[in-house]
Amino acid sequence: MDKSLRKPVAVMVALAIPVLVFALLALAMGADVRAILVPFLLAMILTGFLSFGGYRVFIRPLNVLAESVRQFINGVTTSLSKLSKSTGFFGFIYGPVHDSLVHINLVYIINGTPGQNYAYRQWFQEAMKGNVYVSKPYVSTTGELCMAVSVPVKSEKGQVIGVLAADINLSL
């Protein structure tokens, strides 16, 4: 027998013996063997599958998905960074003055009324420190799975003058 198979086979045998003994005892006592045996057999099969390297079947697609998500997030942060440096961008920024939502031409859209003040949100605070921020996935108030992404908007002198942010809907 191949040396790489010895340990998985030993694990399978070690699991099989107690399962068989338990099943025989349950059968002798008149129990419904299927209700007891099926979960044990499934656990044994899964253990054997994973021991023989079947986990690779699950790991590869997860790694591909993780890489796709990473590339997507990098693309979003790169796009936001470019937009934050563009003087011709027509949109909104979250400005540090009065914690308000400000149109790019500095006309206030929302004042700091309760429920609309973003200054205490982590994405705002991190971008105001000059950092690019990507949140962990969260469930939004509309029930959608989202991520917040923000970048600092800097003056020509390099001072942070606002925050450009986006919520990314991750729901399919």
N, C-alpha and C positions, 0 to 999 in steps of 0.2 A: 504494500500500500504506500502511496505517495506520502511523504512526511507532512506535507502541508494539509493533508486530509485527516491526519490522526486526531488532532484536537477537535475538529467539528464532529467527527464520527463518535468520539468519546462523549461529547456533550449530548449528542442525539441518543446514544445508548443510556447514558446516565438519566436522561429525561424519560426515556421509554419505560424503563423498569418500574419506577414508582407509578407511572400512569397505568401500566398493565396491572400491577398489584391492586391499585385503588379501584380500577374497573372491575376486577374479579371479586373484590370484597363487596362492592356496591351491588353487583349482579347477584351474589350469594344472599344479600340482604333484601333483594327484591326491588331495588331502586331502579329508576329509569336511567339506564346506562347512557343513553344518548345525551341527556341533559347534563351529565357530568363529564362524559368522555369527549364530546365535541369541543368544548373550550380548551381542554388539555391538549387534544390533538392539534388544534389550530396553533396553540402556543408552541408546541413542539415543532411543527412544520415551519412556523415563522422563525424560530430560533435556528433551525437547520438552514433555512434559506439565507438568513443573515450571516450565519457562520461560514457558509460556502461562498460568500462574496456577492450574494444577491443584492446587498445594500447598494452596490454600485449602480444598479438599475434605477434606484431612487435618487441617489446623490447627483448623478450627472445632470438630469433635467433641472434639479434645484440650483445647481451651480450656473447653468445656462440662464435660468430665470433671474438669479441674483445679479449676474453680469449685465443682463438687459436692463434691469432696474437701475443699476449703477450708471450705465451709459445714459439712460433717460434723464436721471437726476443731474448728471454732469452737463448734459445738453441744456436743461432748463436753467441751471445756475449760470452757465456760460452766456446764454441768451439774455438773462436778466442783467448780468454784468455789462454786456454790450449796450443794452438799452439804457442802463443807468449812466453810461458815459456819453450817450448820444444827445446832443443839444437839440436835435430836430424831433425827438420823441414826443408824441402827443399822447398824453395819458395822465395818470395820477401818481403822486408820490405822497408818502406819509412824512410830513415835515416835523422837525423837532420843536418848532415854534407853536406854542399853545396845544401841542399834542393833537394836531388836526390832520384831516385828510385834505391835501392841497393839490389843486390842479397844477400841472407843470409850470404854468405861468404865474404861480404863487397866489392865485385866487382861491380863497378858502371855500371848501365844499362842505365840510362837516366840522363843527366846533367840538370841543371836548365834552360833549354831553354823555351822561352815563350810558353804557352799552355800546358806545361808538368810539371810545377812547382806546386806541391801540398801544399807547405808550408803555403799558405794563405787560404787554405780551412778550414772550421770550424772543420771537422772531424779530420784533421791533428793537428790543434792547440789544440783541446781538449785532444786528446790522448797524445800529447807532454806534457800537464800539468799533465798527470797521470790518466786521467779520461777515462772511457769507454764511447763511444759516439754512439748514435743511432739517425739518422736524422729523420725528418718528411718525409713522402713520397714526392717525386718530380719526374718530368718528365725529363728523361735523354736526352742527345743529340741525341740518336737514337729513341726518342719518346716513350720509355718504362717507365712504372711507377716503380720507384726504391726507395730503402732506402740505405743510407750509414751507415756502422757499422765499428767502429775502436776501437782498444785497444792499450795501450802502450806496447812496448817491453822494458823490464827492464834488466839491468845488474845484476850480482850476488849481487852487492851492493845496488840494488834497484833504481838506477838512470835510467831514461828513455833514451834509446839509439835509439829508432826508433818507428815506428807505423806499426801495422798490420791492414790492412783494407780490407773490402769487400763491393761490391755493391750487394744488393739483388734485383733481378728482381721480382717485385710484379705482373706483368702482367700475366694474365691467358692464 
